[in-house]
Amino acid sequence: MTAFRVEVTGTWRDLAQSTDQPWTQVFLVAAPGPTAARTAGVQLFGGEAARRRCLALPGCDARVLIDGE
């Protein structure tokens, strides 16, 4: 498996305050290819939102970063 840096941008809804906030996070993902890395990044983004007691809204964007980005 290859390591990929995946940048995921989306919106989190804070359930306690009923507010939406844009959020961008970069994850280091081990995956067999860039498509699988993007999928894993989106899943991690949702998990991170839940950990912070937020809800990741649908429609996030994920991209694999190349060296230098």
N, C-alpha and C positions, 0 to 999 in steps of 0.2 A: 504494500500500500504506500501511496505517496502522501506527503503532507501538503495541504493546501491552506492558504489564508483566505477566508471567506468573509466578505463584508456584507452585512445584512442591514437594510434600512426599512423601517416600518413605523407603525404607530402603536403605542401601548396605551391602554385605558386603565387609569388608576381607579380601581373599584371602590376604594374608601372615599375618594374625593370626587368621583364621577367626572374626571377630566381626562382629556386625550393629550398625549405628548409625543412628538416625533422622537425616534430613537435610532441610533446607528451603533452597531457593535461588530467587532471583528473577532472571528473564532478561528482557531487552528484545528483543522479537521484532517484525519487520516482517512483516505477514501481511494477506491480504485480508479477514479477519474473525476474530471471537473463537474460533470453533471451530478454525480453522487455526492460530491463535496457541497454543491449548492443546496441539494435536498437536505443534507445533514445540518448545514448552517441554518436553514429555516427552522428545522426542528429544535435546534439548540436555542434559537432566538425565542421561540415560544416557551421553552423550558425556563429560560432566564427571566422572561416576563412573569411567569407563574411564581418563580422563586421570590420575586419582588412584590408579590401580591397584585399583579397587574394582569391584564388580558391582552395578548398580542392580536391586534385586529387583522383581518384578512387583507391581502394585497401588499405584502412586504416584497421587497426586491433584494435579491442576493446576487453577488458577483464574486468571482474568484479573482483575487488580486495577484498580479505578477510582481516579480522582484522590482523594487524601486517605487512601488505605490504605497 
